[in-house]
Amino acid sequence: DGGLTWLGLTFGGEPGQGGTGCPGYGMTSATQAQAIAWLQDEHIDKGRCGCMTVPCETWQGSTGESLYSLALSPSMIGDTTTNKRCRIDDATKCTTCACDYYVKYSEDGGLTWLGLTFGGEPGQGGTGCPGYGMTSATQAQAIAWLQDEHIDKGRCGCMTVPCETWQGSTGESLYSLALSPSMIGDTTTNKRCRIDDATKCTTCACDYYV
């Protein structure tokens, strides 16, 4: 409630049980270092302090391990101006899970999470297990599935590059910013522009469309 009332966890990290907030690490003998670690592990990492959505300007353009660390649950990448979010769940320690990694997306700000089928189809009850590698998917394949089937297809939001980022850009830099499914535009209005790369389209009259 924005700081009107304050709650504490039990020594075991359970909320809603009348915990005083005394850290579970060290308990009544907790040091400052243990209090900081308790804050990180049981509050920040579990979303109790908020700020779980990494904004567009932080994650756009990230790849590999950097993208993985930003999207790793309980954090999520997304568009804070919309309700689109994406995340990767690390299930490597789950003994009952079919996959080591799950890539999921949300259309309601993270209240509910959806998965694609192995073929990349939404709305078919997919678990989010990556289509690359399927039940044997590696971390690298999960990252690639996030990029190809979620980020590149707009499921994570952040498709409009704002004025301050693209104004003044030229050449390859401008092209990369305006290349569909991204678009350049004015986030305070409804005006947008993009370039469609149709070089792989066998039925298109032009290689590029603006």
C-alpha positions in Angstrom: 0.0 0.0 0.0 2.9 2.3 -0.8 4.4 2.3 2.7 1.3 2.9 4.8 1.7 -0.5 6.5 4.7 -2.8 6.8 4.9 -6.6 6.8 7.5 -9.1 7.8 8.3 -12.6 6.8 8.8 -15.5 9.2 12.3 -17.0 9.7 11.4 -19.5 7.0 10.5 -16.7 4.5 6.7 -17.1 4.7 4.5 -14.1 4.3 1.1 -13.6 6.1 2.2 -15.5 9.2 2.8 -12.6 11.5 6.6 -12.5 10.9 8.4 -9.6 12.4 10.8 -9.1 9.6 13.8 -10.4 11.6 16.0 -12.0 8.9 15.9 -15.8 8.5 19.6 -15.6 7.9 21.0 -15.4 11.5 17.6 -14.8 13.0 17.9 -12.9 16.3 21.7 -12.7 15.8 21.5 -11.5 12.1 24.3 -9.2 11.0 24.0 -6.3 8.6 25.4 -8.5 5.8 22.7 -11.2 6.5 20.0 -8.6 6.5 21.1 -7.4 3.1 21.3 -11.0 1.8 17.7 -11.6 3.2 16.5 -8.4 1.5 18.0 -9.6 -1.8 16.9 -13.3 -1.7 13.5 -13.1 -0.1 12.3 -9.7 -1.1 14.0 -8.3 -4.3 14.4 -11.6 -6.1 10.8 -12.6 -5.3 9.2 -9.4 -6.4 8.2 -8.0 -3.1 10.0 -4.7 -3.8 8.4 -4.2 -7.3 10.5 -3.2 -10.3 10.3 -6.6 -11.8 9.8 -5.4 -15.4 13.0 -4.5 -17.1 12.1 -1.5 -19.4 12.6 -1.4 -23.2 15.6 0.8 -23.2 17.5 -1.6 -20.9 16.8 -4.9 -22.7 16.4 -4.0 -26.3 19.4 -5.0 -28.3 20.6 -7.4 -25.6 21.6 -10.9 -26.6 23.0 -14.1 -25.1 23.8 -14.2 -21.4 22.9 -10.5 -21.0 19.4 -11.0 -22.4 19.0 -14.2 -20.3 19.9 -12.5 -17.1 17.4 -9.7 -17.8 14.5 -12.0 -18.7 15.2 -14.6 -16.0 12.2 -15.1 -13.7 11.2 -13.5 -11.3 12.3 -10.6 -13.5 10.7 -10.1 -16.9 11.4 -8.0 -19.9 8.5 -5.9 -21.3 7.0 -2.6 -22.2 5.9 -0.5 -19.3 3.6 1.4 -21.5 1.6 -1.7 -22.3 0.8 -5.0 -20.6 3.2 -7.1 -22.7 5.8 -9.0 -20.8 8.2 -12.0 -21.4 10.3 -14.1 -19.2 12.4 -17.3 -19.0 11.8 -19.8 -16.2 14.9 -21.8 -15.2 13.6 -25.3 -14.2 16.9 -27.1 -14.2 16.4 -27.9 -10.5 12.8 -29.1 -11.0 12.5 -32.9 -10.8 9.0 -33.0 -12.2 9.3 -30.6 -15.1 9.5 -31.9 -18.7 11.9 -29.1 -19.8 14.9 -27.3 -18.2 13.7 -23.9 -19.5 10.4 -22.4 -20.3 9.8 -19.2 -22.3 6.5 -17.5 -21.5 4.7 -14.3 -22.4 2.0 -12.3 -20.8 -0.6 -9.9 -22.2 -1.9 -8.7 -18.9 1.2 -7.3 -17.2 2.3 -10.6 -15.7 -0.9 -11.7 -14.0 -1.2 -14.7 -16.2 1.5 -16.4 -18.3 1.1 -18.1 -21.7 3.3 -20.5 -23.7 3.7 -21.3 -27.3 3.5 -24.8 -28.8 6.7 -26.4 -30.2 5.7 -25.0 -33.5 5.4 -21.5 -32.2 1.6 -21.3 -32.1 -0.2 -19.3 -29.4 -3.5 -20.1 -27.9 -3.0 -23.9 -28.2 -2.2 -24.7 -24.6 1.6 -24.7 -25.1 3.7 -24.9 -22.0 6.4 -22.6 -23.1 8.9 -25.3 -23.5 11.1 -24.0 -26.4 10.5 -25.3 -29.9 14.3 -25.3 -30.4 15.4 -28.5 -28.7 12.0 -29.1 -27.1 12.3 -31.1 -23.9 16.1 -31.1 -24.3 16.4 -27.4 -25.0 19.5 -25.7 -23.7 19.8 -22.2 -22.2 21.1 -21.0 -25.6 18.1 -22.5 -27.4 15.7 -20.9 -24.8 17.3 -17.5 -25.5 17.0 -18.0 -29.2 13.3 -19.0 -28.8 12.7 -15.9 -26.7 14.3 -13.7 -29.5 12.8 -15.4 -32.5 9.3 -16.2 -31.4 8.6 -13.6 -28.7 10.7 -10.4 -29.1 10.8 -10.4 -32.9 7.1 -11.1 -33.1 6.1 -8.3 -30.7 5.0 -10.5 -27.8 7.2 -8.6 -25.3 6.1 -5.2 -26.5 8.6 -2.3 -27.0 8.1 -2.3 -30.8 8.1 1.5 -31.1 11.5 3.1 -30.9 11.0 6.5 -29.2 12.0 9.9 -30.7 15.1 10.5 -28.6 16.5 7.1 -29.8 16.0 7.4 -33.5 16.1 11.1 -34.3 19.4 11.9 -35.9 20.2 8.3 -36.8 21.2 7.6 -40.4 22.2 4.7 -42.6 22.5 1.2 -41.1 21.7 2.6 -37.6 18.4 4.1 -38.8 17.6 0.9 -40.8 18.1 -1.3 -37.8 15.8 0.8 -35.6 13.0 1.0 -38.2 13.2 -2.6 -39.4 9.9 -4.4 -38.9 8.6 -5.7 -36.6 10.1 -2.7 -34.8 9.0 0.8 -35.8 10.1 4.4 -35.2 7.6 6.9 -34.0 6.3 9.3 -31.5 5.1 7.6 -28.3 3.1 10.7 -27.5 1.0 10.4 -30.7 -0.1 7.6 -33.0 2.4 8.3 -35.8 4.7 5.4 -36.7 7.1 4.5 -39.6 8.8 1.2 -40.5 10.8 -0.6 -43.2 9.7 -4.1 -44.3 12.5 -6.3 -45.5 11.0 -8.5 -48.3 14.2 -9.8 -49.7 13.1 -13.4 -48.9 9.6 -12.9 -50.3 9.3 -14.8 -53.6 5.9 -13.1 -54.5 6.8 -9.5 -53.6 7.4 -6.8 -56.3 9.9 -5.0 -54.2 12.8 -6.1 -51.8 11.9 -3.3 -49.4 8.7 -1.5 -48.4 8.6 1.8 -46.4 
